[in-house]
């Protein structure tokens, strides 16, 4: 059995600590057995290591997350970088093509797909590993899933339906319900439905044949070069819901999707993380503060307050799963008056200072550019300095373009632009003034 860990999500429901690069799976919000803080990714890898499964595991993630993955788990497992972030179907397709054409894995090999943003003890991973033997014992079953027994009628989980009673073995799957209302969720639980844990297993041949039927390449290099043509859809919608031969294993232990701040708060040992205080009138309220300044809360009940460099969130726990729409609008609040220079992405003003002796204004801005997006140069002859903090692409000057890599500063007598070849973050410093001089950095 080969295991593919999916670690490419951005976690918008965990804003402001989770973003495009430092996504939710990297946030150190869990504790290990020694009491040290660890991330969801680190927890998943640790559990698989305890079961001796790391040698057969790889992780998929966006190219910009590769360094962060190496920082958190070292070289424990190989990281397969995606050319761009699309969704779980393209990620699983690319990893399957890699195993098929680059690792010479047999078509009969069982492939286990697991997310890294859940919380469960080692028995959950043991249960997931049992999908291999169950698929081997049932040749007609094409997809195997793991479903957790619900502990309450949640509106935030998907449900796996089955006409068969609870058992330790495979149960045939009759349908799915995604995030039903509370009353409908309660009825599903009465009918022995299970929470969908996002765990899938299939024989490698199944995915390769699916790609062939869709007209996509099945070799890693060719599929990677056509990655942008793969549908931006989840594996659930693209494959699972169209497959009639599915069975699931039920998991009897405690499992939790760590996909929103309410779920995170439920796992916290203390109500305050970081610098923060709350009074007795703030019952069932949690504070997570990633800043160096304190957060004080008075008279706010059943809430979650999260402070980070991207912003501050104050939200009722009930509404925590629904903040994604607001987060998608937050870019409109950028303080950068030149946000229109970014054709796709966002800009954030970091600092604006005036140097009185030289009558110069120095503006520092952080830009995020997804692959293919462009930062246009200033129309005025300002002097700019660009540093690629992650990603890569091309620096555009008045006369030519130059390949740019992370960690190098680029400057010019005029204003610089940038075209991102992958998801990229840029730090731009612009000097405005009658006697402005070019920064002493590597010339373009």
C-alpha positions in Angstrom: 0.0 0.0 0.0 1.1 3.5 -0.8 -0.1 6.6 1.1 -0.6 10.0 -0.4 -1.0 12.9 2.1 -2.9 15.9 0.8 -1.4 19.1 2.2 -2.2 21.8 -0.4 -5.1 23.6 1.1 -5.1 27.3 2.2 -7.5 27.1 5.1 -9.4 30.3 4.6 -11.7 29.5 7.6 -8.6 29.8 9.8 -7.8 33.3 8.8 -5.9 35.4 10.0 -3.3 32.8 11.0 -3.7 30.6 7.9 -3.0 31.9 4.5 -1.8 30.9 1.0 1.7 29.9 2.2 1.4 29.3 5.9 -1.8 27.2 5.5 -3.8 25.7 8.4 -1.9 22.3 8.4 1.3 24.1 9.4 -0.2 26.0 12.3 1.3 24.7 15.6 -2.0 24.5 17.5 -1.8 20.9 18.8 0.3 19.3 21.6 2.3 16.1 21.4 2.8 13.7 24.2 5.6 15.8 25.6 3.4 18.9 25.8 5.2 20.7 22.9 3.2 22.4 20.2 3.0 20.8 16.8 1.1 21.2 13.6 -1.6 19.0 12.0 1.0 17.9 9.4 3.5 16.9 12.1 0.8 15.0 14.0 -0.2 13.0 10.9 3.4 12.1 10.0 4.1 11.1 13.7 1.1 8.8 13.8 2.1 7.1 10.5 5.7 6.8 11.7 4.5 5.0 14.8 2.8 2.5 12.5 5.9 2.1 10.4 4.2 3.4 7.2 6.4 6.4 6.4 8.5 4.5 3.8 5.4 4.1 1.7 4.2 7.7 2.1 4.5 10.9 0.1 3.0 14.3 0.5 1.5 16.6 -2.1 1.6 20.4 -1.7 2.0 23.6 -3.7 5.6 24.4 -4.6 5.6 27.4 -2.3 5.0 25.1 0.7 7.9 22.8 0.0 10.4 24.7 2.3 7.9 24.8 5.1 7.1 21.1 4.8 10.9 20.4 5.0 11.2 22.6 8.0 8.4 20.8 9.9 9.0 17.1 9.0 12.5 17.2 7.5 13.2 14.5 4.9 10.9 11.9 6.5 8.8 11.6 3.4 9.2 12.9 -0.2 7.2 16.0 -1.2 5.6 16.1 -4.6 5.0 19.7 -5.5 2.0 20.8 -7.6 2.6 23.4 -10.4 -0.3 25.4 -9.0 -3.1 25.0 -6.4 -6.2 23.6 -8.0 -8.0 21.1 -5.8 -7.9 17.5 -4.5 -8.7 15.8 -7.8 -5.7 17.3 -9.7 -3.4 16.6 -6.7 -4.4 13.0 -6.5 -4.2 12.5 -10.2 -0.7 13.9 -10.4 0.5 11.8 -7.4 -1.1 8.7 -9.0 0.7 9.4 -12.3 4.0 9.8 -10.4 3.5 6.4 -8.7 2.5 4.8 -12.0 5.3 6.2 -14.2 8.1 7.2 -11.9 8.0 4.7 -9.1 7.0 1.6 -11.1 4.1 0.8 -8.7 1.8 -2.0 -9.8 -1.7 -1.2 -11.0 -3.0 -3.6 -8.3 -1.4 -1.6 -5.5 -3.8 0.0 -3.1 -3.4 3.8 -2.8 -4.6 5.4 0.5 -5.4 9.1 0.3 -5.4 11.0 3.6 -5.8 14.7 4.5 -3.6 16.1 7.2 -6.0 18.5 8.8 -7.9 16.1 11.1 -7.4 15.2 14.8 -7.6 11.6 16.0 -5.5 9.2 17.9 -3.4 6.4 16.3 -6.4 4.0 16.1 -7.8 6.2 13.3 -4.7 5.6 11.2 -4.8 1.9 12.0 -8.4 1.8 10.8 -7.5 3.7 7.6 -4.7 1.2 6.9 -7.3 -1.7 7.1 -8.8 -0.4 3.8 -6.1 -2.3 2.0 -7.1 -5.7 3.2 -10.7 -5.0 2.8 -10.3 -4.0 -0.9 -8.2 -7.1 -1.5 -11.1 -9.2 0.0 -13.7 -7.4 -2.2 -12.5 -7.2 -5.8 -15.7 -5.6 -7.0 -15.3 -2.6 -4.7 -13.6 0.2 -6.5 -13.4 2.8 -3.7 -13.0 2.4 0.1 -13.8 5.1 2.6 -13.5 5.7 6.3 -16.4 7.2 8.2 -16.5 8.3 11.8 -19.5 7.6 14.0 -21.1 11.1 14.6 -21.2 12.4 18.1 -23.8 15.1 17.4 -25.8 16.4 14.4 -23.2 18.7 12.8 -23.9 21.0 9.9 -20.2 21.2 9.1 -19.5 17.7 8.0 -20.4 15.5 5.0 -22.2 12.3 5.7 -21.8 8.8 4.2 -25.1 7.0 3.8 -25.4 3.2 3.9 -28.4 0.9 4.0 -26.4 -1.7 6.0 -26.2 -1.7 9.8 -23.1 -0.8 11.7 -20.4 -3.4 11.6 -16.6 -3.9 11.8 -16.3 -4.8 8.1 -17.1 -3.1 4.8 -20.5 -1.4 4.5 -21.8 -0.6 1.0 -22.3 3.1 0.4 -25.7 4.3 -0.9 -25.1 8.0 -1.0 -23.7 11.2 0.4 -25.0 14.4 2.0 -22.8 17.4 2.2 -23.2 19.7 5.3 -27.0 19.2 5.9 -29.0 21.3 8.3 -29.1 20.2 11.9 -32.5 18.5 11.6 -31.5 16.6 8.5 -28.2 15.6 10.1 -30.1 14.2 13.1 -32.2 12.0 10.7 -29.0 10.8 9.0 -27.5 9.8 12.3 -30.6 7.8 13.1 -30.1 6.0 9.8 -26.6 5.1 10.8 -24.9 7.6 8.5 -21.2 8.4 9.2 -19.1 11.5 9.1 -17.0 11.6 5.9 -13.3 11.8 7.1 -11.9 12.5 3.6 -10.0 9.2 3.5 -10.1 7.3 0.2 -8.5 4.1 -1.0 -8.4 2.6 -4.5 -6.2 0.4 -6.7 -3.8 2.5 -8.7 -5.2 1.0 -11.9 -8.5 2.6 -11.1 -7.1 6.2 -11.2 -4.9 5.6 -14.2 -7.9 4.2 -16.2 -10.0 7.2 -15.1 -7.3 9.6 -16.5 -7.2 7.6 -19.8 -11.0 7.7 -20.1 -10.9 11.5 -19.7 -8.1 11.9 -22.3 -5.4 13.0 -19.8 -1.8 11.8 -19.8 -0.9 9.0 -17.3 2.8 9.8 -17.1 4.0 12.2 -14.5 5.9 14.6 -16.8 3.2 14.9 -19.4 0.4 15.3 -16.8 2.4 17.9 -14.9 2.9 19.9 -18.1 -0.9 19.8 -18.6 -1.8 20.4 -15.0 -3.7 23.6 -15.8 -6.1 21.6 -17.9 -7.3 19.4 -15.1 -10.6 20.4 -13.6 -10.5 22.5 -10.4 -12.7 20.1 -8.5 -12.5 18.0 -5.4 -11.9 14.2 -5.7 -15.3 13.8 -4.0 -17.3 15.6 -6.7 -15.1 14.5 -9.6 -14.9 10.8 -8.8 -16.4 9.5 -5.6 -20.0 10.7 -6.1 -20.1 9.0 -9.6 -18.8 5.6 -8.5 -21.5 3.0 -7.8 -19.1 0.4 -6.2 -18.1 2.1 -2.9 -17.8 0.7 0.6 -16.7 2.2 3.9 -15.2 1.2 7.2 -16.7 2.8 10.3 -14.4 4.3 12.9 -15.7 4.2 16.4 -13.2 6.5 18.1 -13.1 10.3 18.3 -12.3 12.2 15.1 -12.5 15.9 14.4 -12.0 18.0 11.3 -9.8 21.0 12.3 -11.3 23.1 9.6 -12.6 26.2 11.5 -11.8 28.1 14.7 -14.7 26.5 16.6 -13.2 23.1 16.0 -9.8 24.4 17.1 -11.1 26.0 20.2 -12.8 22.7 21.2 -9.3 21.0 21.3 -7.5 23.8 23.3 -6.4 22.9 26.8 -6.4 26.5 27.8 -8.8 29.3 26.8 -5.9 31.7 25.9 -3.0 31.1 23.7 -0.4 33.9 23.4 -0.7 37.3 25.2 -4.3 37.7 26.2 -6.7 38.2 29.2 -10.4 37.7 29.5 -12.8 38.4 32.4 -15.4 36.1 34.0 -18.1 37.7 31.9 -16.5 36.1 28.8 -17.4 32.4 29.4 -16.7 29.9 26.6 -14.6 32.4 24.8 -11.2 31.6 23.4 -8.3 33.8 22.5 -5.4 32.9 20.1 -3.0 35.8 19.8 0.0 35.5 17.4 1.1 39.1 18.0 3.5 40.7 20.5 0.8 43.0 21.8 -1.9 41.8 24.3 -5.6 41.1 23.5 -8.1 41.9 26.2 -11.7 40.6 26.1 -14.5 41.6 28.4 -18.2 40.6 28.4 -18.1 38.6 25.1 -19.4 35.0 25.5 -19.2 32.0 23.2 -16.7 33.7 20.8 -13.3 33.2 19.2 -10.8 36.0 19.0 -7.8 35.5 16.8 -5.1 38.1 16.2 -2.3 37.7 13.6 -0.2 39.7 11.1 -3.0 39.4 8.5 -5.7 40.9 10.7 -7.9 40.3 13.7 -11.0 38.1 13.8 -13.8 38.5 16.3 -16.5 35.8 15.7 -19.1 33.9 17.5 -18.3 30.2 17.6 -21.6 29.4 15.9 -20.5 31.5 12.9 -16.9 30.4 12.8 -17.4 27.9 9.9 -19.1 30.6 7.8 -16.3 33.2 7.7 -14.8 32.0 4.3 -17.0 34.5 2.3 -15.8 37.4 4.4 -12.2 36.3 4.1 -12.5 36.3 0.3 -13.5 39.9 0.5 -10.8 41.0 2.9 -8.4 41.9 0.1 -10.6 44.9 -0.7 -9.6 46.4 2.6 -5.9 46.7 1.6 -4.3 50.0 2.6 -2.2 50.0 -0.5 -3.5 52.8 -2.9 -1.7 51.0 -5.7 -3.5 47.7 -5.4 -4.7 48.1 -9.0 -1.1 47.4 -10.1 -1.7 43.8 -9.2 -3.7 42.1 -11.9 -4.7 39.1 -9.8 -3.7 38.6 -6.1 -3.4 41.1 -3.3 -1.2 43.8 -1.8 -0.7 44.8 1.8 0.9 48.1 3.0 3.7 47.2 5.5 5.2 50.6 6.2 5.2 54.2 5.0 7.9 56.5 6.3 9.2 60.0 5.5 12.9 60.7 5.6 12.9 64.5 6.4 16.5 65.4 5.5 16.2 64.0 2.0 12.5 64.8 1.5 11.9 61.2 0.5 9.0 58.9 1.2 9.7 55.2 1.5 6.8 52.8 1.0 7.1 49.1 1.8 4.4 46.7 0.4 3.9 43.0 0.5 2.4 41.5 -2.7 0.9 38.1 -3.2 0.8 36.9 -6.9 -0.7 33.6 -7.9 1.0 31.8 -10.9 0.5 33.9 -14.0 -0.4 37.2 -12.2 1.5 40.4 -12.8 2.6 43.4 -10.7 2.6 46.4 -13.0 5.4 49.0 -12.6 4.5 52.5 -11.3 3.7 54.9 -14.1 5.9 57.5 -12.3 9.7 57.2 -12.3 9.9 56.0 -8.7 12.9 53.9 -7.6 11.8 50.5 -6.6 13.4 47.5 -4.9 11.9 44.0 -5.1 12.7 40.9 -3.0 11.1 37.6 -3.8 10.4 36.0 -0.4 8.8 32.9 -1.8 8.1 31.6 -5.3 9.7 32.9 -8.5 9.1 34.5 -11.9 10.5 37.4 -13.9 11.5 40.9 -12.9 10.3 43.4 -15.5 12.3 46.6 -16.0 12.1 49.4 -18.7 14.1 47.5 -21.2 14.1 43.7 -20.4 13.1 40.9 -18.1 15.2 38.9 -15.7 14.5 35.5 -14.0 14.0 36.1 -10.3 14.5 33.7 -7.4 13.7 33.9 -3.7 16.1 35.7 -1.4 17.7 38.0 -3.9 17.1 41.8 -4.0 16.5 43.5 -7.4 16.6 47.2 -8.0 16.5 49.7 -10.9 16.7 53.4 -11.6 13.0 53.3 -12.4 10.0 51.2 -11.2 10.0 47.4 -11.5 7.2 45.0 -12.4 6.9 41.3 -11.9 5.3 38.3 -13.6 4.8 35.2 -11.4 5.6 31.8 -12.8 4.4 30.1 -9.6 2.5 31.4 -6.6 4.8 34.2 -5.3 5.2 36.7 -2.4 7.1 39.9 -3.0 8.4 42.6 -0.7 8.5 45.9 -2.6 10.3 49.1 -1.3 9.6 52.2 -3.3 11.5 55.5 -2.8 9.7 58.7 -3.8 11.4 62.1 -3.7 13.1 64.8 -5.7 16.5 63.5 -4.9 15.7 59.8 -4.6 18.7 57.5 -5.2 18.8 53.9 -6.3 19.2 51.4 -3.4 22.6 49.7 -3.5 21.4 46.2 -4.4 22.0 43.8 -7.3 21.1 45.6 -10.5 18.6 44.1 -12.9 
